[in-house]
Each structure stands twice: as structure tokens, then as C-alpha cells.
Amino acid sequence: MKTKFPLSKDSLLNFSSIITHHISPGESLSQIADEYKISVKDLMEFNELKSSKIISGSTLDIPK
């Protein structure tokens, strides 16, 4: 079953699961977005980030 998660007023992201990504030293948000084939903007909105700055050791939820 697909779930809809509102990313913004104008768009919905359909996903069937969520992956937890553990941020490694030196990783950037754009590298992680590329790895999972999601835009940086959508990744930031999904995780409610106000900045693209991320901290090693923390986690991000990745919609799949």
C-alpha cells in the first residue's frame, strides 16, 4: 500500500516505506539525495530541515 506524505501545498510524494540513513563524516545532503534518487529540496522538506547543513552521526528518513 502506498502512503502519501505532503511535502508542500502543491505536491505529494508517494512512498511505500521509509529508510533511515545514518550520516557519515564528510557526507553532504546532495550526496545522500543523489544516492537515493530524491531531490535535495524534497529530502529537506521530508525531514523538516531548515538548512542543508547536516551533522555526522545523525539520521535522515528517506522515503522509498
N, C-alpha and C positions, 0 to 999 in steps of 0.2 A: 504494500500500500504506500502510495506517495503522500508525503506531507507537504504542506505549503507553509513557508516561513516568509513573512513580509519583510523585504529588505528596504523598501521605500514606499511612498504613497503610490508610485507609478509602476512598480514591478513586484513580482513574486518569484521566488526561487523554489523550484520543485526539487525535493530530495527524498531519498528513501532511508538514509542513515547518516550518522554523524561520526566522523573520525576525530580523535583527539591527537593533535600534533604537539610533540614536546620540542620546544625551541632550543636548538643547539647554539653554542657560541659561534658568532660570525654569520649566522643566518639572517637574511633580510625578509621583510614581508613580501617583496616582489619575488624572491626565490621560492618561497613557500607557495605563493599564489600560482606561479608557473608550474611547480611540481604537481599541484592538484588541479591544474587547468581551471582556475577560477580567477576573476579579476581582483586586483588589489582592493578596489572600491567595495566589491561585494564581500570580500573577506573581512574588511574593516567594519562594514555595516553589520555583518552576521555576528561578529564578536564585540560589537559596540565599542570599537576603538575610535578615539578622537584624533590619534596621531599614528603615523606609520612606524613610529619607533617602537620596537619590541625588545623584551628582556629575555636573555638566555635563562633557561630553567623554567620559564612559564609555559603555559599551554595555549593553543588555539583550537577552537572547534572548526572542523572542516565539513561542510555539507557534501554529501555524495548522493 
